[in-house]
Amino acid sequence: MAVGKEIRGKIKSVENTKKITKAMEMVAASKMRKAQDRMRSARPYSDRIRNIAAHLSQANPEYSHPFLVKQDAAKTVGIIVVTTDKGLCGGMNTNVLRQVTNKVRELEGQGNKIEAVAIGNKGLGFLNRIGAKVVAQAIQLGDTPHLDKLIGPVKVLLDAYQEGRLDAVYICYTKFINTMKQEPMLEQLLPLSAERMQADAGSGHAWDYIYEPDAQTVIDELLVRYVEALIYQAVAENMASEQSARMVAMKAASDNAGNVISELKLVYNKTRQAAITKELSEIVAGAAAV
């Protein structure tokens, strides 16, 4: 029964694969809860600093920070691509990188050059394959994003925009909606959108502040913190989406492995039954011949 032995080997192999995917599903479920808590705990800070930035932009219109000024002379655009370090998370990275590809084609069609910052191994490999200019990278961030690891690579684009060498900066990441749904997002990071800040400002009454030491110093520091908060929130959302997508993908793989095992067992039983029937037929035929 060489065929039966081969089928038994396949069944054993698929069972071992199912054990691995089931373990990965449980690990992803555990990490997912922590990532979601981390993401949700960062949202109030992001919302509050966005509101304060909106109020300050309305309260002190005579000073315009470079992050608020639109530029069109450099013909160079920066893109921050946030992906995962590891795979096995369904089509999450594919959807993000598809949006990046479409945006890069659109910008290059308008005569712009591209400078990219890669956060995550998958995005770095993709940008290298398409020949994009990668000016900085942040990989192997682990399960917990740390702002000090993100500031360095991203500051390259922020400084370039402040010096007038970039026309705009975009960030592309995966936004966490719920466990079953994650959406790829492509947002303009710089120049900061006044409509977005004003929409988050809440009430329509005017704001006024007393600045110490002066308005320019306070607004400069606040807007840098604001941009950093947006980037940290994007990375936290991406990590929560990663664990959710991996849990769903590993559950689907485990279920599929179970179906394959059932089909292989059915084929094995049919093969074994056919072999037994053949042996019985040969015995009966031999006895009749005698």
Secondary structure, DSSP 4 states (H G I P E B T S, - for coil): -HHHHHHHHHHHHHHHHHHHHHHHHHHHHHHHHHHHHHHHHHHHHHHHHHHHHHHHHHH-TT---GGGS---SS-EEEEEEE--SS--STTHHHHHHHHHHHHHHHHHHTT-EEEEEEESHHHHHHHHHTT-EEEEEE----SS--HHHHHHHHHHHHHHHHTTS-SEEEEEEEEEEETTEEEEEEEEEESPPHHHHHHTT-S-S------SS-HHHHHHHHHHHHHHHHHHHHHHHHHHHHHHHHHHHHHHHHHHHHHHHHHHHHHHHHHHHHHHHHHHHHHHHHHHH-
